[in-house]
């Protein structure tokens, strides 16, 4: 992975973490925390996206798909964090 790919990966993570915070009505963890949540969420979203896209037979192309599935994964991760904090 080159520097450009790393910057794009971190930018998508930041966007996904920020969007997930909005969706979940979460105060957030700051810029670095949002990037971490978004990057971890992108892995979760990648698995969810492959499963849903394969089962439903559709595909979200290019960067938009990456942002959508990373955000879905980040929302799932924030939901799990919220459940753990309440326990």
Residue pairs with C-beta under 8 A, 6 or more apart in sequence:
1 9
9 39
9 42
10 35
10 39
12 38
12 42
12 63
12 66
12 67
12 70
13 34
13 35
13 36
13 37
13 38
13 39
13 41
13 42
13 70
14 31
14 34
14 35
14 38
15 38
15 67
15 70
15 71
16 37
16 38
16 41
16 42
16 45
16 67
16 70
16 71
16 73
16 74
17 28
17 29
17 33
17 34
17 35
17 36
17 37
17 38
17 39
17 41
17 74
18 28
18 34
18 38
19 67
19 71
19 74
20 26
20 37
20 38
20 41
20 71
20 74
20 75
20 77
20 78
21 27
21 28
21 34
21 37
21 78
23 71
23 75
24 75
24 78
24 79
24 82
26 78
26 82
28 34
29 36
29 37
37 74
37 77
37 78
38 70
38 71
38 74
39 70
40 73
40 74
40 77
41 70
41 71
41 72
41 73
41 74
41 75
41 76
41 77
41 78
42 66
42 69
42 70
42 73
42 74
43 73
44 72
44 73
44 74
44 76
44 77
45 68
45 69
45 70
45 71
45 72
45 73
45 74
45 76
46 69
46 70
46 73
47 73
48 69
48 72
48 73
48 76
49 60
49 65
49 68
49 69
49 72
53 59
53 60
59 65
60 68
60 69
